[in-house]
Amino acid sequence: MYRLNKKALQILRAEVQRCSGNDQVSKIEQEIVIKRLEQLCLEKGSPAKFDEMRDSVVDIYPQFSEKVLKQAAKANKSPGIFTTVKWATILLGSSAGMLWLINLPYPMIRWPVAKTVPILLMPSYINMDYHYREAIKNLEQADQLINQATSPYDIEQGSQRAKEAQKNLDNLPVWFLGYYPQTYCNFFGCSWKFTVDEFEAARRRVARIDAIAFQDRNAFTPLAQGEMALKLARQEYEKATSIKDKELAIASWQAAIDQLEQIPEATFAGETAKTKLKAYKRDIDNARIGTFIAAAQEFDLEAEKIQPIQPKAASELWEQASKRLNQIPTENPRYLEAQRLLAGYQVKLKTVADPRSGTYIEAAKEFAIAAAKASQNPPHPVVKWEQIEKLWQKSIDQLEKIRVEEPGYVAAQKLLAEYQTNLGIIETRRKDENEAQASLQEANEQIQSLIASSPTDPQQLKGKIQGVINRLRTIKAGTTAYAEAQRLLISAQKRLQQ
């Protein structure tokens, strides 16, 4: 490093010329000072400082400017670290900016550079290679995490990998597909020589995985809600002290299971729910059957207490107990226990004096009496027989309401057999009456026809009269038409004998 640099020399020389005159002596003085300064420029060593510069000029030019000396001393200082860094930064920034410009994804810029200085495009090649490899890696990881998920965390991670793969694909310029940077790939190897169709297939795959992840995340909400509702229902069931509270808890429990069954099976949450539902259904079945048996036993205890004073209410309680026990399926382990209880309750039902059976029997007898009274003094017209028939049917309906387990069942069956026989007789009488009226009407029509136009042939006339006689003979005794039929029959027979 020279002791005086050119910039400092120029500053000092300009001041020397200003201080020097135009005469011969002044010129000699100027040359002396200039030579001193040039000598410093030729010497190597540490930079000359303010005092040394002043000593070189002050003996000849005492009026030499202190300000100029300071400027020269400042200019003569060696460049510091900051200055070096500044210029290095400027140079590096300019180079980076130029490199960024030529690596932009614009073919009009890249093609000329690729033909002349392809090495300058290496940053973009490295970037594309990186994003392609990352896209493939993230896509495979997303597919594995989503389709082979073992927990909600896998779904979340799979969704994140799909988003990262999408970002990687977005950083692969579409115009670059099919373009093969020979120089870069010859040295570093490339795996991203793929077509537009493959690129679009990758995008569709990302979209499909993202949609599956979205559906899976949405399905976790009803899964969590259903499991929470089921947990609360089980807690309510365990805390319940009455049968009613337990049944309400079981209803809430079943509603939670129904909610879990509605989760789509294609989702991870649906598969999880399907696996858990087996245990949930087993637990609720056990709880429900336990409640049935407990309720039946509770009804039995209450029925035993009130049987002496309220037999009807006791019977209803045993019926409720039997109804619950009948709901227990045969494959349940407690089925035999339920059947033993059911047999006992049915025996108790038979021993209860239920006033309903007596009421039904009394009502049936009243209808029977009314029917018997209406049947007196036959024959009767069809309309009346129909009324009598309805009375017997009502009597039978009352008796059929009495169940097998009721104490009046046997007596009711005896009356039922009698009343059904009576009903059959009435139905026959009604049918006979109906047919008799029809036959009488037909016979009268035939007689009127003969009167209106009697055949001239005696044999033909006798044939028609015989037809009337045959029709009249079909009318049975005990009908309202029988007396009239007999009168017409006698008249017809006399006419036939003439």
BASELO-652525 format. One record per residue (C-alpha): residue number from 1; residue in one letter; x, y, z. Coordinates in Angstrom, 3 decimals. Layout:
N
> k,r,xx,yy,zz
> NUM,A,X,Y,Z
...
END
This chain:
498
> k,r,xx,yy,zz
> 1,M,0.000,0.000,0.000
> 2,Y,1.412,3.435,-1.018
> 3,R,1.630,6.156,1.607
> 4,L,-0.345,8.707,-0.414
> 5,N,-3.149,7.752,-2.752
> 6,K,-4.111,9.529,-5.924
> 7,K,-7.243,11.113,-4.524
> 8,A,-5.350,12.749,-1.660
> 9,L,-2.628,13.856,-4.110
> 10,Q,-5.189,15.563,-6.316
> 11,I,-6.689,17.407,-3.340
> 12,L,-3.265,18.637,-2.178
> 13,R,-2.088,19.532,-5.704
> 14,A,-5.144,21.672,-6.277
> 15,E,-4.457,23.625,-3.072
> 16,V,-0.733,23.994,-3.972
> 17,Q,-1.681,25.533,-7.298
> 18,R,-4.042,27.910,-5.539
> 19,C,-1.361,28.994,-3.058
> 20,S,1.405,29.360,-5.701
> 21,G,2.044,32.527,-7.681
> 22,N,2.876,33.046,-11.362
> 23,D,6.498,34.136,-11.082
> 24,Q,9.517,31.947,-11.570
> 25,V,10.218,31.486,-7.854
> 26,S,6.658,30.425,-7.186
> 27,K,6.848,27.836,-9.915
> 28,I,10.038,26.407,-8.413
> 29,E,8.382,26.258,-4.977
> 30,Q,5.372,24.543,-6.512
> 31,E,7.547,21.897,-8.169
> 32,I,9.371,21.237,-4.880
> 33,V,6.133,20.643,-2.990
> 34,I,4.662,18.525,-5.785
> 35,K,7.774,16.345,-5.864
> 36,R,7.536,15.826,-2.113
> 37,L,3.948,14.693,-2.457
> 38,E,4.724,12.475,-5.448
> 39,Q,7.544,10.935,-3.448
> 40,L,4.974,9.953,-0.804
> 41,C,2.887,8.412,-3.567
> 42,L,5.831,6.229,-4.553
> 43,E,6.724,5.169,-1.036
> 44,K,5.146,2.045,0.423
> 45,G,4.061,1.882,4.000
> 46,S,1.396,3.168,6.278
> 47,P,-0.749,6.006,4.888
> 48,A,0.603,9.500,5.511
> 49,K,-1.304,11.373,8.175
> 50,F,-2.301,14.984,8.668
> 51,D,0.922,16.104,10.391
> 52,E,3.203,14.561,7.798
> 53,M,1.262,16.148,4.950
> 54,R,1.383,19.532,6.675
> 55,D,5.163,19.232,7.203
> 56,S,5.583,18.585,3.491
> 57,V,3.936,21.890,2.496
> 58,V,3.923,24.309,5.439
> 59,D,7.585,25.339,5.169
> 60,I,6.959,26.685,1.672
> 61,Y,3.266,27.573,1.952
> 62,P,2.544,28.653,5.537
> 63,Q,-0.910,29.759,4.375
> 64,F,-1.794,26.222,3.213
> 65,S,-5.418,25.478,4.163
> 66,E,-5.917,23.321,7.234
> 67,K,-9.269,22.260,5.857
> 68,V,-7.707,20.916,2.664
> 69,L,-5.111,19.039,4.684
> 70,K,-7.882,17.387,6.700
> 71,Q,-9.724,16.430,3.509
> 72,A,-6.585,14.936,2.055
> 73,A,-5.844,13.059,5.278
> 74,K,-9.362,11.661,5.282
> 75,A,-9.141,10.639,1.631
> 76,N,-5.748,9.030,2.271
> 77,K,-7.098,6.682,4.932
> 78,S,-7.175,2.970,4.045
> 79,P,-10.721,1.635,3.387
> 80,G,-12.384,0.159,6.532
> 81,I,-14.367,-3.049,6.995
> 82,F,-17.687,-1.233,6.608
> 83,T,-16.688,0.176,3.244
> 84,T,-15.520,-3.215,2.082
> 85,V,-18.750,-4.838,3.227
> 86,K,-20.802,-2.099,1.610
> 87,W,-19.220,-2.532,-1.762
> 88,A,-19.315,-6.295,-1.464
> 89,T,-23.013,-6.109,-0.605
> 90,I,-23.713,-3.850,-3.548
> 91,L,-21.857,-6.182,-5.847
> 92,L,-23.556,-9.269,-4.438
> 93,G,-27.001,-7.664,-4.561
> 94,S,-26.524,-6.611,-8.142
> 95,S,-25.409,-10.093,-9.084
> 96,A,-28.324,-11.667,-7.226
> 97,G,-30.774,-9.297,-8.869
> 98,M,-29.433,-10.113,-12.281
> 99,L,-29.519,-13.824,-11.466
> 100,W,-33.104,-13.509,-10.231
> 101,L,-34.087,-11.684,-13.397
> 102,I,-32.716,-14.287,-15.775
> 103,N,-34.256,-17.111,-13.695
> 104,L,-37.773,-15.722,-13.959
> 105,P,-40.243,-18.233,-15.501
> 106,Y,-40.491,-16.390,-18.803
> 107,P,-39.333,-18.289,-21.890
> 108,M,-38.368,-15.070,-23.710
> 109,I,-35.750,-14.457,-21.011
> 110,R,-34.706,-18.026,-20.324
> 111,W,-34.215,-19.370,-23.830
> 112,P,-31.378,-16.987,-24.839
> 113,V,-29.617,-17.579,-21.515
> 114,A,-30.099,-21.355,-21.775
> 115,K,-28.385,-21.346,-25.179
> 116,T,-25.435,-19.190,-24.162
> 117,V,-24.839,-19.430,-20.392
> 118,P,-27.087,-22.278,-19.098
> 119,I,-25.199,-22.435,-15.815
> 120,L,-26.864,-19.174,-14.774
> 121,L,-30.247,-20.949,-14.795
> 122,M,-29.129,-23.485,-12.226
> 123,P,-31.022,-21.827,-9.288
> 124,S,-34.367,-22.249,-11.055
> 125,Y,-33.481,-25.818,-12.032
> 126,I,-32.601,-26.612,-8.442
> 127,N,-35.831,-24.994,-7.265
> 128,M,-37.946,-26.956,-9.756
> 129,D,-36.186,-30.185,-8.924
> 130,Y,-36.757,-29.554,-5.226
> 131,H,-40.455,-28.760,-5.594
> 132,Y,-41.092,-31.768,-7.807
> 133,R,-39.422,-34.144,-5.368
> 134,E,-41.223,-32.528,-2.439
> 135,A,-44.569,-32.703,-4.266
> 136,I,-44.178,-36.442,-4.865
> 137,K,-43.029,-37.055,-1.304
> 138,N,-45.801,-34.990,0.293
> 139,L,-48.423,-36.508,-1.985
> 140,E,-47.442,-40.066,-1.066
> 141,Q,-47.347,-39.206,2.621
> 142,A,-50.752,-37.514,2.411
> 143,D,-52.247,-40.531,0.648
> 144,Q,-50.871,-42.909,3.268
> 145,L,-51.959,-40.767,6.212
> 146,I,-55.485,-40.209,4.884
> 147,N,-56.288,-43.667,3.513
> 148,Q,-54.530,-45.592,6.291
> 149,A,-55.400,-43.271,9.157
> 150,T,-55.208,-44.591,12.705
> 151,S,-56.121,-41.412,14.565
> 152,P,-57.486,-37.897,13.982
> 153,Y,-53.892,-36.673,14.113
> 154,D,-53.156,-38.699,10.961
> 155,I,-56.034,-36.978,9.161
> 156,E,-54.747,-33.566,10.188
> 157,Q,-51.205,-34.399,9.135
> 158,G,-52.428,-35.855,5.844
> 159,S,-54.337,-32.658,5.119
> 160,Q,-51.228,-30.621,5.874
> 161,R,-49.118,-32.784,3.555
> 162,A,-51.698,-32.367,0.791
> 163,K,-51.535,-28.586,1.158
> 164,E,-47.748,-28.685,1.013
> 165,A,-47.901,-30.871,-2.101
> 166,Q,-50.271,-28.341,-3.664
> 167,K,-47.814,-25.537,-2.932
> 168,N,-44.995,-27.576,-4.476
> 169,L,-47.055,-28.179,-7.624
> 170,D,-47.910,-24.490,-7.800
> 171,N,-44.180,-23.745,-7.909
> 172,L,-43.721,-25.929,-10.991
> 173,P,-44.423,-23.671,-14.001
> 174,V,-46.744,-25.324,-16.475
> 175,W,-44.722,-24.064,-19.429
> 176,F,-41.770,-26.060,-18.123
> 177,L,-43.535,-29.423,-18.471
> 178,G,-41.738,-31.487,-21.055
> 179,Y,-38.742,-29.131,-21.109
> 180,Y,-35.539,-30.939,-20.215
> 181,P,-32.483,-28.896,-19.050
> 182,Q,-29.769,-31.130,-20.457
> 183,T,-26.810,-29.391,-18.869
> 184,Y,-28.198,-29.481,-15.354
> 185,C,-29.659,-32.971,-15.602
> 186,N,-26.452,-34.436,-17.059
> 187,F,-24.553,-33.442,-13.917
> 188,F,-27.182,-33.699,-11.194
> 189,G,-29.877,-36.009,-12.560
> 190,C,-33.546,-35.048,-12.896
> 191,S,-36.738,-36.939,-12.087
> 192,W,-39.245,-34.340,-13.203
> 193,K,-39.551,-35.000,-16.900
> 194,F,-43.353,-35.523,-16.879
> 195,T,-46.304,-34.598,-19.075
> 196,V,-49.200,-32.201,-18.683
> 197,D,-51.559,-35.148,-18.121
> 198,E,-49.417,-36.424,-15.277
> 199,F,-49.261,-32.938,-13.826
> 200,E,-53.057,-32.611,-13.931
> 201,A,-53.431,-36.105,-12.462
> 202,A,-51.235,-35.051,-9.553
> 203,R,-53.381,-31.963,-9.021
> 204,R,-56.569,-34.053,-9.092
> 205,R,-55.043,-36.461,-6.627
> 206,V,-54.232,-33.596,-4.287
> 207,A,-57.783,-32.270,-4.620
> 208,R,-59.261,-35.714,-3.922
> 209,I,-57.089,-36.213,-0.838
> 210,D,-57.963,-32.738,0.388
> 211,A,-61.689,-33.468,-0.080
> 212,I,-61.383,-36.761,1.810
> 213,A,-59.560,-34.984,4.619
> 214,F,-62.288,-32.323,4.706
> 215,Q,-65.013,-34.974,4.962
> 216,D,-63.083,-36.823,7.649
> 217,R,-62.626,-33.661,9.694
> 218,N,-66.334,-32.870,9.401
> 219,A,-67.264,-36.406,10.445
> 220,F,-65.308,-36.048,13.678
> 221,T,-67.841,-33.485,14.920
> 222,P,-70.884,-35.841,15.039
> 223,L,-68.598,-38.587,16.348
> 224,A,-67.493,-36.420,19.253
> 225,Q,-71.045,-35.199,19.866
> 226,G,-72.464,-38.721,19.756
> 227,E,-69.836,-40.100,22.122
> 228,M,-70.375,-37.203,24.518
> 229,A,-74.158,-37.715,24.454
> 230,L,-73.680,-41.445,24.997
> 231,K,-71.345,-40.824,27.918
> 232,L,-73.828,-38.445,29.546
> 233,A,-76.683,-40.914,29.002
> 234,R,-74.704,-43.695,30.669
> 235,Q,-73.934,-41.436,33.608
> 236,E,-77.619,-40.547,33.920
> 237,Y,-78.512,-44.235,33.809
> 238,E,-76.040,-45.079,36.556
> 239,K,-77.325,-42.234,38.727
> 240,A,-81.022,-43.016,38.124
> 241,T,-82.898,-44.285,41.164
> 242,S,-86.288,-44.956,39.579
> 243,I,-87.396,-47.071,36.652
> 244,K,-88.771,-44.018,34.860
> 245,D,-85.451,-42.187,35.103
> 246,K,-83.616,-45.260,33.852
> 247,E,-85.944,-45.596,30.883
> 248,L,-85.418,-41.919,30.024
> 249,A,-81.654,-42.397,30.244
> 250,I,-81.876,-45.456,27.983
> 251,A,-83.885,-43.423,25.462
> 252,S,-81.124,-40.778,25.421
> 253,W,-78.577,-43.561,25.156
> 254,Q,-80.353,-44.996,22.115
> 255,A,-80.578,-41.539,20.508
> 256,A,-76.802,-41.172,20.856
> 257,I,-76.277,-44.567,19.207
> 258,D,-78.624,-43.558,16.374
> 259,Q,-76.529,-40.422,15.860
> 260,L,-73.346,-42.495,15.634
> 261,E,-74.954,-44.841,13.102
> 262,Q,-75.626,-41.882,10.789
> 263,I,-71.905,-41.103,10.371
> 264,P,-70.820,-42.104,6.819
> 265,E,-68.894,-45.370,6.920
> 266,A,-66.520,-44.163,4.182
> 267,T,-64.907,-41.736,6.638
> 268,F,-62.387,-42.574,9.341
> 269,A,-64.878,-41.377,11.946
> 270,G,-67.483,-43.736,10.452
> 271,E,-65.121,-46.709,10.688
> 272,T,-64.268,-45.767,14.258
> 273,A,-67.942,-45.433,15.167
> 274,K,-68.759,-48.767,13.516
> 275,T,-66.118,-50.498,15.603
> 276,K,-67.329,-48.916,18.826
> 277,L,-71.031,-49.423,18.085
> 278,K,-70.801,-53.160,18.729
> 279,A,-69.763,-52.547,22.316
> 280,Y,-72.211,-49.655,22.708
> 281,K,-75.148,-51.775,21.512
> 282,R,-74.142,-54.652,23.760
> 283,D,-74.014,-52.328,26.749
> 284,I,-77.369,-50.701,26.017
> 285,D,-79.003,-54.113,25.482
> 286,N,-77.743,-55.260,28.856
> 287,A,-78.932,-52.031,30.454
> 288,R,-82.327,-52.217,28.760
> 289,I,-82.906,-55.846,29.731
> 290,G,-81.742,-55.149,33.266
> 291,T,-84.244,-52.302,33.401
> 292,F,-87.021,-54.552,32.067
> 293,I,-86.402,-57.117,34.791
> 294,A,-86.031,-54.480,37.505
> 295,A,-89.241,-52.776,36.367
> 296,A,-91.109,-56.096,36.326
> 297,Q,-89.945,-56.881,39.848
> 298,E,-90.925,-53.411,41.006
> 299,F,-94.384,-53.783,39.462
> 300,D,-94.725,-57.179,41.144
> 301,L,-93.934,-55.758,44.583
> 302,E,-96.416,-52.939,44.109
> 303,A,-99.095,-55.338,42.845
> 304,E,-98.641,-57.577,45.887
> 305,K,-99.250,-54.591,48.155
> 306,I,-102.441,-53.366,46.508
> 307,Q,-103.978,-56.693,45.442
> 308,P,-106.325,-57.078,48.446
> 309,I,-107.927,-53.662,48.004
> 310,Q,-107.296,-52.906,44.315
> 311,P,-107.265,-56.165,42.372
> 312,K,-107.821,-54.411,39.061
> 313,A,-104.798,-52.142,39.515
> 314,A,-102.733,-55.124,40.668
> 315,S,-103.718,-57.029,37.543
> 316,E,-102.650,-54.102,35.362
> 317,L,-99.269,-53.944,37.112
> 318,W,-98.672,-57.658,36.517
> 319,E,-99.651,-57.159,32.896
> 320,Q,-97.086,-54.356,32.598
> 321,A,-94.483,-56.600,34.195
> 322,S,-95.312,-59.413,31.758
> 323,K,-95.153,-57.014,28.819
> 324,R,-91.616,-55.963,29.707
> 325,L,-90.423,-59.506,30.273
> 326,N,-91.818,-60.582,26.909
> 327,Q,-89.484,-58.077,25.201
> 328,I,-86.364,-59.972,26.296
> 329,P,-85.007,-61.953,23.298
> 330,T,-84.338,-65.666,23.591
> 331,E,-80.612,-65.288,22.854
> 332,N,-80.068,-63.049,25.863
> 333,P,-78.353,-64.687,28.865
> 334,R,-81.118,-63.466,31.196
> 335,Y,-83.922,-64.941,29.095
> 336,L,-84.475,-67.938,31.399
> 337,E,-84.584,-65.672,34.433
> 338,A,-87.193,-63.528,32.704
> 339,Q,-89.268,-66.580,31.783
> 340,R,-89.305,-67.801,35.389
> 341,L,-90.530,-64.416,36.549
> 342,L,-93.085,-64.304,33.742
> 343,A,-94.526,-67.687,34.707
> 344,G,-94.981,-66.501,38.290
> 345,Y,-96.703,-63.297,37.219
> 346,Q,-99.093,-65.175,34.940
> 347,V,-100.098,-67.428,37.826
> 348,K,-100.762,-64.371,39.957
> 349,L,-102.846,-62.851,37.186
> 350,K,-105.093,-65.903,37.094
> 351,T,-105.722,-65.705,40.825
> 352,V,-106.753,-62.064,40.742
> 353,A,-110.494,-61.457,40.790
> 354,D,-110.769,-59.064,37.925
> 355,P,-114.230,-57.379,37.921
> 356,R,-113.960,-56.727,34.231
> 357,S,-114.803,-60.332,33.334
> 358,G,-117.977,-60.180,35.438
> 359,T,-118.909,-56.907,33.808
> 360,Y,-118.484,-58.368,30.348
> 361,I,-120.577,-61.409,31.272
> 362,E,-123.368,-59.267,32.706
> 363,A,-123.372,-57.085,29.616
> 364,A,-123.496,-60.176,27.404
> 365,K,-126.463,-61.521,29.351
> 366,E,-128.325,-58.246,28.966
> 367,F,-127.899,-58.353,25.198
> 368,A,-128.949,-62.020,25.214
> 369,I,-132.113,-61.263,27.186
> 370,A,-133.001,-58.463,24.792
> 371,A,-132.444,-60.779,21.835
> 372,A,-134.560,-63.528,23.397
> 373,K,-137.423,-61.133,24.092
> 374,A,-137.311,-59.815,20.561
> 375,S,-137.407,-63.383,19.216
> 376,Q,-140.702,-64.238,20.928
> 377,N,-143.894,-64.788,18.943
> 378,P,-142.352,-65.570,15.555
> 379,P,-142.512,-65.320,12.648
> 380,H,-140.898,-61.927,12.173
> 381,P,-139.945,-59.913,9.114
> 382,V,-136.360,-59.836,7.851
> 383,V,-135.622,-56.458,9.432
> 384,K,-136.525,-57.685,12.891
> 385,W,-134.498,-60.876,12.492
> 386,E,-131.527,-58.678,11.577
> 387,Q,-132.003,-56.629,14.756
> 388,I,-132.154,-59.805,16.837
> 389,E,-129.027,-61.073,15.081
> 390,K,-127.145,-57.886,16.015
> 391,L,-128.130,-58.268,19.666
> 392,W,-126.724,-61.803,19.794
> 393,Q,-123.545,-60.595,18.062
> 394,K,-123.062,-57.849,20.653
> 395,S,-123.501,-60.395,23.402
> 396,I,-120.828,-62.584,21.812
> 397,D,-118.481,-59.592,21.409
> 398,Q,-118.676,-58.891,25.134
> 399,L,-117.758,-62.466,26.009
> 400,E,-114.825,-62.522,23.607
> 401,K,-113.190,-59.648,25.509
> 402,I,-112.535,-61.913,28.482
> 403,R,-108.911,-63.181,28.385
> 404,V,-107.745,-66.685,29.163
> 405,E,-106.050,-65.652,32.404
> 406,E,-109.195,-64.036,33.823
> 407,P,-111.232,-66.041,36.343
> 408,G,-114.520,-65.640,34.406
> 409,Y,-113.050,-67.141,31.254
> 410,V,-114.624,-70.622,31.670
> 411,A,-118.117,-69.272,32.367
> 412,A,-117.747,-66.906,29.459
> 413,Q,-116.856,-69.780,27.139
> 414,K,-119.970,-71.707,28.141
> 415,L,-122.190,-68.724,27.453
> 416,L,-120.285,-68.031,24.264
> 417,A,-121.075,-71.509,22.934
> 418,E,-124.762,-71.059,23.756
> 419,Y,-124.975,-67.587,22.254
> 420,Q,-123.169,-68.601,19.084
> 421,T,-125.706,-71.428,18.664
> 422,N,-128.561,-68.989,19.122
> 423,L,-126.948,-66.617,16.653
> 424,G,-126.759,-69.434,14.127
> 425,I,-130.470,-70.184,14.580
> 426,I,-131.379,-66.534,14.107
> 427,E,-129.229,-66.321,10.993
> 428,T,-131.076,-69.365,9.605
> 429,R,-134.470,-67.857,10.427
> 430,R,-133.476,-64.591,8.770
> 431,K,-132.305,-66.461,5.697
> 432,D,-135.515,-68.523,5.530
> 433,E,-137.618,-65.395,5.895
> 434,N,-135.695,-63.660,3.172
> 435,E,-136.059,-66.623,0.791
> 436,A,-139.764,-67.019,1.639
> 437,Q,-140.492,-63.418,0.777
> 438,A,-138.617,-63.794,-2.494
> 439,S,-140.490,-67.014,-3.394
> 440,L,-143.872,-65.508,-2.506
> 441,Q,-143.151,-62.478,-4.623
> 442,E,-142.133,-64.641,-7.571
> 443,A,-145.265,-66.825,-7.201
> 444,N,-147.492,-63.747,-7.138
> 445,E,-145.801,-62.457,-10.279
> 446,Q,-146.460,-65.791,-12.026
> 447,I,-150.112,-65.752,-10.930
> 448,Q,-150.559,-62.203,-12.190
> 449,S,-149.008,-63.245,-15.481
> 450,L,-151.504,-66.130,-15.827
> 451,I,-154.401,-63.858,-15.042
> 452,A,-153.257,-61.294,-17.564
> 453,S,-152.668,-63.787,-20.383
> 454,S,-153.937,-67.281,-19.745
> 455,P,-152.688,-69.910,-22.278
> 456,T,-155.380,-71.423,-24.527
> 457,D,-153.726,-74.816,-24.427
> 458,P,-154.968,-76.714,-21.316
> 459,Q,-151.697,-78.615,-20.914
> 460,Q,-149.649,-75.463,-21.098
> 461,L,-151.925,-73.838,-18.524
> 462,K,-151.552,-76.792,-16.174
> 463,G,-147.780,-76.596,-16.559
> 464,K,-147.687,-72.970,-15.499
> 465,I,-150.013,-73.635,-12.548
> 466,Q,-147.746,-76.506,-11.482
> 467,G,-144.789,-74.096,-11.597
> 468,V,-146.623,-71.755,-9.227
> 469,I,-147.389,-74.676,-6.907
> 470,N,-143.750,-75.763,-6.881
> 471,R,-142.594,-72.256,-6.013
> 472,L,-145.158,-71.955,-3.181
> 473,R,-144.056,-75.283,-1.706
> 474,T,-140.510,-73.912,-1.199
> 475,I,-141.804,-71.455,1.391
> 476,K,-141.023,-72.902,4.808
> 477,A,-143.257,-72.894,7.845
> 478,G,-142.414,-70.327,10.506
> 479,T,-142.101,-67.479,8.042
> 480,T,-144.421,-64.538,7.609
> 481,A,-145.097,-65.622,4.033
> 482,Y,-146.112,-69.176,4.945
> 483,A,-149.839,-68.490,5.625
> 484,E,-150.288,-66.569,2.376
> 485,A,-148.350,-69.248,0.521
> 486,Q,-150.646,-71.976,1.874
> 487,R,-153.755,-70.058,0.813
> 488,L,-152.404,-69.572,-2.700
> 489,L,-151.272,-73.200,-2.807
> 490,I,-154.794,-74.512,-2.048
> 491,S,-156.273,-72.225,-4.685
> 492,A,-153.720,-73.335,-7.267
> 493,Q,-154.301,-77.019,-6.538
> 494,K,-158.050,-76.574,-6.994
> 495,R,-157.441,-74.790,-10.270
> 496,L,-155.169,-77.596,-11.381
> 497,Q,-157.831,-80.244,-10.652
> 498,Q,-160.495,-78.525,-12.778
END
